[in-house]
């Protein structure tokens, strides 16, 4: 017996009865709704996995390809030889009770107070890590480890920075994936030729490469939303103490972000 012929069915046209309409909709569309919901859930899960793979695969590939930079303790033939000298001298100054921010480097020319004129945060970071590990790991190993991690983890820094700047998850993942493919003709850009053993050994720029993204994202967040003031100050200060050229670029970028923020507020 159908619902229309049921003895207790309401009088009149049963299709107009709310109970009848609800019952028909549930019985007809519930399985389809569950199927569509399941498909959407599966598609969303696949989308998240695909985006995570876009970021993870370049990181893993570079981690394997650049492993000799960490495993082979060969003396550097480029500017890293000077940077490691500065790390050694800063560690000696700290051990001897000297000022680690302003000490004499006798091996350079006829002697020079390098840290008084040169950005030194990247070198002191290695010394601080050496002390945190109770000097159980050699300075050379830590120096190479820091270089290795900074080269490998660039896609993660790019992804985080783009998300902080309110890019979509897809755009951030694609930007992170392509960040490992950056190259330049002269070899002084963000490509690996600027940092690896047979390259230029631009150690301080390696730090600035990450800090430029982080500082830009932090400044954008502060100027657009008024939050993250301390993070913006710390990121910009670290960039100034790591590479003055990229700090200058950050200053120009900050002006652009400022004008863009003003225009966005006027809309």
C-alpha positions as CSV (number, residue, x, y, z in Angstrom):
1,X,0.0,0.0,0.0
2,X,1.5,3.4,-1.0
3,X,1.5,6.5,1.1
4,X,-1.3,8.0,-1.0
5,X,-3.6,5.0,-0.3
6,X,-2.8,4.8,3.4
7,X,-6.1,5.1,5.5
8,X,-4.4,7.7,7.8
9,X,-3.1,9.8,4.9
10,X,-4.3,13.4,5.1
11,X,-7.2,14.5,3.0
12,X,-6.5,16.4,-0.2
13,X,-3.5,16.2,-2.4
14,X,-0.8,14.2,-0.6
15,X,2.0,15.8,-2.6
16,X,1.3,19.1,-0.9
17,X,1.7,17.6,2.6
18,X,5.1,18.6,4.1
19,X,5.5,15.1,5.7
20,X,5.0,13.5,2.4
21,X,7.4,15.8,0.6
22,X,10.1,15.3,3.2
23,X,9.7,11.5,3.1
24,X,9.9,11.4,-0.7
25,X,13.0,13.6,-0.7
26,X,14.8,11.5,1.9
27,X,14.0,8.3,0.2
28,X,14.9,9.5,-3.2
29,X,18.0,11.8,-2.6
30,X,19.7,10.5,0.5
31,X,21.8,7.9,-1.2
32,X,22.8,10.3,-3.9
33,X,23.7,13.0,-1.3
34,X,25.9,10.5,0.6
35,X,27.6,9.5,-2.6
36,X,28.2,13.1,-3.7
37,X,29.5,13.9,-0.2
38,X,31.9,10.9,-0.3
39,X,33.2,11.9,-3.7
40,X,33.8,15.5,-2.6
41,X,35.6,14.3,0.5
42,X,37.8,11.9,-1.6
43,X,38.5,14.7,-4.1
44,X,39.4,17.1,-1.3
45,X,41.7,14.5,0.3
46,X,43.4,13.9,-3.0
47,X,43.8,17.6,-3.5
48,X,45.5,18.0,-0.2
49,X,47.8,15.0,-0.8
50,X,48.7,16.4,-4.3
51,X,49.6,19.8,-2.9
52,X,51.6,18.3,-0.1
53,X,53.5,16.2,-2.6
54,X,54.3,19.4,-4.6
55,X,56.2,20.7,-1.7
56,X,57.6,17.5,-0.3
57,X,59.0,16.1,-3.6
58,X,61.4,19.0,-4.3
59,X,62.6,19.0,-0.7
60,X,63.3,15.2,-0.8
61,X,64.9,15.4,-4.2
62,X,67.2,18.2,-3.1
63,X,68.0,16.6,0.2
64,X,69.3,13.5,-1.7
65,X,71.1,15.5,-4.4
66,X,72.8,17.8,-2.0
67,X,73.8,15.2,0.5
68,X,77.5,15.3,-0.5
69,X,77.6,18.9,0.8
70,X,77.0,17.5,4.2
71,X,78.8,14.1,4.1
72,X,82.0,15.1,2.5
73,X,84.1,17.5,4.8
74,X,86.2,18.8,2.0
75,X,87.7,22.3,2.4
76,X,85.9,24.9,0.5
77,X,87.5,26.5,-2.6
78,X,85.2,29.6,-2.6
79,X,84.0,32.3,-0.2
80,X,82.8,29.6,2.2
81,X,86.5,29.3,3.2
82,X,86.3,32.9,4.5
83,X,82.9,32.3,6.1
84,X,84.1,29.2,8.0
85,X,87.2,31.2,9.1
86,X,84.9,33.8,10.6
87,X,82.9,31.1,12.4
88,X,86.1,29.7,13.8
89,X,87.4,33.1,14.9
90,X,84.1,34.0,16.5
91,X,84.1,30.8,18.5
92,X,87.7,31.4,19.6
93,X,86.8,35.0,20.7
94,X,83.9,33.7,22.7
95,X,86.1,31.1,24.4
96,X,88.8,33.6,25.2
97,X,86.3,36.1,26.7
98,X,86.6,38.5,23.8
99,X,83.7,40.4,22.2
100,X,82.2,38.0,19.6
101,X,80.7,41.0,17.8
102,X,83.9,42.9,17.4
103,X,87.2,40.9,17.4
104,X,90.4,40.8,15.3
105,X,90.8,38.4,12.4
106,X,94.6,38.1,11.9
107,X,94.3,35.6,9.0
108,X,92.5,38.2,6.8
109,X,95.0,40.4,4.9
110,X,97.2,41.9,7.7
111,X,94.4,41.6,10.2
112,X,91.0,43.2,10.2
113,X,88.0,43.6,12.6
114,X,85.7,41.8,10.1
115,X,82.6,41.6,12.3
116,X,82.7,45.3,13.0
117,X,82.0,46.1,9.3
118,X,80.4,42.9,8.0
119,X,77.1,41.2,8.6
120,X,77.8,38.4,11.1
121,X,74.5,36.9,12.3
122,X,74.9,33.8,10.1
123,X,78.3,33.1,11.6
124,X,77.3,33.7,15.1
125,X,74.3,31.3,14.6
126,X,76.7,28.5,13.9
127,X,78.7,29.4,17.0
128,X,75.5,29.5,19.2
129,X,74.4,26.1,17.8
130,X,77.9,24.7,18.6
131,X,77.5,25.9,22.2
132,X,73.9,24.5,22.5
133,X,75.2,21.1,21.5
134,X,77.9,21.4,24.2
135,X,80.6,21.5,21.5
136,X,80.1,17.8,20.8
137,X,79.8,18.4,17.1
138,X,82.6,20.1,15.2
139,X,82.2,23.6,13.8
140,X,82.8,22.4,10.2
141,X,80.0,19.8,10.5
142,X,77.6,22.4,11.9
143,X,78.6,24.9,9.3
144,X,77.9,22.4,6.5
145,X,74.7,21.3,8.2
146,X,73.3,24.8,8.3
147,X,74.2,25.4,4.7
148,X,72.6,22.1,3.7
149,X,69.3,22.7,5.6
150,X,69.0,26.2,4.2
151,X,69.4,25.0,0.6
152,X,67.0,22.0,1.1
153,X,64.2,23.8,3.0
154,X,63.6,26.7,0.7
155,X,60.3,25.4,-0.7
156,X,58.9,25.2,2.9
157,X,59.9,28.8,3.6
158,X,58.3,29.9,0.3
159,X,55.1,28.0,1.1
160,X,54.8,29.4,4.6
161,X,55.5,32.9,3.4
162,X,52.9,32.8,0.6
163,X,50.3,31.4,3.0
164,X,51.0,34.3,5.4
165,X,50.5,36.7,2.5
166,X,47.1,35.2,1.9
167,X,47.8,33.2,-1.3
168,X,45.7,30.1,-1.8
169,X,47.0,26.7,-0.8
170,X,47.3,25.7,-4.4
171,X,49.3,28.9,-5.4
172,X,51.5,28.5,-2.3
173,X,52.3,24.9,-3.1
174,X,53.1,25.6,-6.8
175,X,55.3,28.6,-5.8
176,X,57.1,26.4,-3.3
177,X,57.7,23.6,-5.9
178,X,59.1,26.1,-8.5
179,X,61.3,27.9,-6.0
180,X,63.8,25.1,-6.2
181,X,64.1,25.7,-10.0
182,X,65.3,29.3,-9.7
183,X,68.5,30.0,-11.7
184,X,70.5,32.9,-13.0
185,X,73.0,33.5,-15.7
186,X,75.8,35.0,-13.6
187,X,75.5,32.5,-10.8
188,X,74.8,35.0,-8.0
189,X,71.1,34.4,-7.6
190,X,69.0,32.0,-5.6
191,X,70.2,28.9,-7.6
192,X,72.4,26.3,-6.0
193,X,75.4,27.5,-7.9
194,X,75.7,30.4,-5.5
195,X,76.0,28.1,-2.5
196,X,77.4,24.6,-3.2
197,X,81.0,23.5,-2.9
198,X,81.9,24.1,-6.5
199,X,79.9,27.4,-6.6
200,X,80.4,30.8,-5.2
201,X,80.0,30.1,-1.5
202,X,77.7,33.0,-0.7
203,X,76.8,31.9,2.8
204,X,75.3,35.1,4.1
205,X,73.1,35.4,1.0
206,X,71.8,31.9,1.7
207,X,70.4,33.2,5.0
208,X,69.1,36.3,3.3
209,X,67.2,34.2,0.7
210,X,65.0,32.7,3.5
211,X,64.8,35.9,5.6
212,X,63.7,37.9,2.6
213,X,60.6,35.7,2.1
214,X,59.9,35.6,5.9
215,X,60.4,39.4,6.3
216,X,58.2,40.2,3.3
217,X,55.4,37.9,4.6
218,X,55.7,39.3,8.2
219,X,55.6,42.9,7.0
220,X,52.6,42.2,4.7
221,X,50.8,40.6,7.6
222,X,51.5,43.6,9.9
223,X,50.6,46.3,7.3
224,X,47.4,44.5,6.1
225,X,46.1,43.2,9.4
226,X,48.0,45.0,12.1
227,X,49.2,41.8,13.7
228,X,52.7,40.3,14.0
229,X,54.6,43.5,14.8
230,X,57.3,41.6,16.8
231,X,57.8,39.0,14.1
232,X,58.2,41.7,11.4
233,X,60.8,43.6,13.5
234,X,62.8,40.4,14.3
235,X,62.7,39.2,10.6
236,X,63.8,42.6,9.2
237,X,66.5,42.9,11.9
238,X,67.8,39.5,11.1
239,X,67.9,40.3,7.4
240,X,69.9,43.5,8.1
241,X,72.4,41.5,10.2
242,X,72.7,38.8,7.5
243,X,73.0,40.6,4.2
244,X,72.8,44.4,3.7
245,X,72.1,44.2,-0.1
246,X,69.0,42.1,0.5
247,X,68.0,44.4,3.4
248,X,68.0,47.2,0.9
249,X,65.8,45.2,-1.4
250,X,63.5,44.6,1.6
251,X,63.3,48.3,2.2
252,X,62.1,48.9,-1.3
253,X,59.6,46.0,-1.0
254,X,58.3,47.4,2.3
255,X,57.4,50.7,0.5
256,X,55.5,48.8,-2.1
257,X,53.7,46.8,0.5
258,X,52.9,50.0,2.4
259,X,51.3,51.7,-0.7
260,X,49.4,48.5,-1.6
261,X,48.0,48.3,1.9
262,X,46.9,51.9,1.8
263,X,45.1,51.3,-1.5
264,X,43.4,48.2,-0.2
265,X,42.1,50.1,2.9
266,X,40.6,52.8,0.7
267,X,38.5,50.4,-1.3
